Amino acid sequence: MELMRPFCVLISFYSLLYMVQPVWGETPQKPIPDIALYFPNQPGSEWRYFGTVADQIQRVSNYVNVTTISGTTVKEGVEVQVFSETNQADNGPADSYFTMDKTGITYYGSTPTTPFEKQIVPYKIVPFPATLHQVYPQLDRRGLNFGRDLDDDGKPEQVDVIADIKVEDFETVSVPGGVFKGCLKLTGTMNLYITLSSSHKVVKMVDITTNWFAPGVGLIKGVERTDFPSVNGSAAQSTVITEEMESTSVGGNGAH
């Protein structure tokens, strides 16, 4: 689901920071210094990824996706940066719209988009400041139009969506483009509780996106797993999309 990508993934317009209290005796973590370095956004920067789409049984496809910061446009009265992808999740070209400021990174949607996504943008995807091992809420929205008819009764389903992001840790990550130390690992979880219009039964869909960001380089690896529910006797399904960076040029400086 592009609404989670990269990757990525939401805010319900309540507090940007959900401060989890430390256990007695623990030393409170300090905010990550210079966190914006993990999300370079210089115009003209480019990242090339090798991707795979797989289900529970076998690899479905391989593909290449090139992401470029191609310019700016206006969304919701705000100037946003345009991140253009040549083959997003092996589904063809797409543009995504973001801003980054001292409060964090906000997602303003994509082209092409969906009726569901239009109801939830804009939303904060990464808050600044952020602290290791903390979970930050992104979205809690109820009674939305899912925009799809899962039970084949001619009516779109309703959905409640709850999402958060966890700032995991720093890791060393190896991808085709090299070995990168000190990568910031983020895990976003979106839970969708879908009410079927024909039976009023609630089924759950889960999307988990794990991304690794190298300082001064940006996104070097992303893994998105989507678990689709069983509806009217159909088998539950899972899809995993993986992208690993092959090369990049950030602000005119290449990393290979």
Secondary structure, DSSP 8 states (H G I E B T S, - for coil): -GGG--------SS-S-------TT-----B-TTGGGGS---TT-EEEEEEEEEESSSEEEEEEEEEEEEEEEEETTEEEEEEEESSGGGS--EEEEEEEETTEEEEEEEES--HHHHTT-SEEEEESS-BTT-EEEEEEEEEEE----SSSSSS--EEEEEEEEEEEEEEEEEETTEEEEEEEEEEEEEEEEEE-TTT--EEEEEEEEEEEEETTTEEEEEEEEEEE---TT---EEEEEEEEEEEEEETTEEE-
